[in-house]
Amino acid sequence: MTKNEFVDKVAEQTGFSKKDAGAAVDAVLNSIESALGSGEEVNFTGFGKFHVAERGAREGRNPRTGETMTISASRVPRFTAGSGLKKAVK
C-alpha cells in the first residue's frame, strides 16, 4: 500500500476530504519523526512502539575488494509490533 492509497483509505473511513486526510496523515508522520529525532518513544497501546536504537561501530568488508573498513556508529529507528497488531495479522 502506498501513501496515496493509505490517504484514500483514511479519507474513506473518516469522511474527510482527500486533502484533509493527507494533511492528517502527514501530521501523524511528522509528529512521529520529530519525536524520534529528539530521542522520545512513540507508543500506541495495542498497536506498537516506535523507538530509536543505537547501532555501535563495527568492522565490515567491501564486497568488491574484500578490504576491511570501519562502519561508524549510528542511531536507527525501530518499530516493535504490539499484541493487538500481532493478533490482527495472524
Secondary structure, DSSP 4 states (H G I P E B T S, - for coil): --HHHHHHHHHHHH---HHHHHHHHHHHHHHHHHHHHTT--EEETTTEEEEEEEE--EEEE-TTT--EEEEPPEEEEEEEE-HHHHHHH-
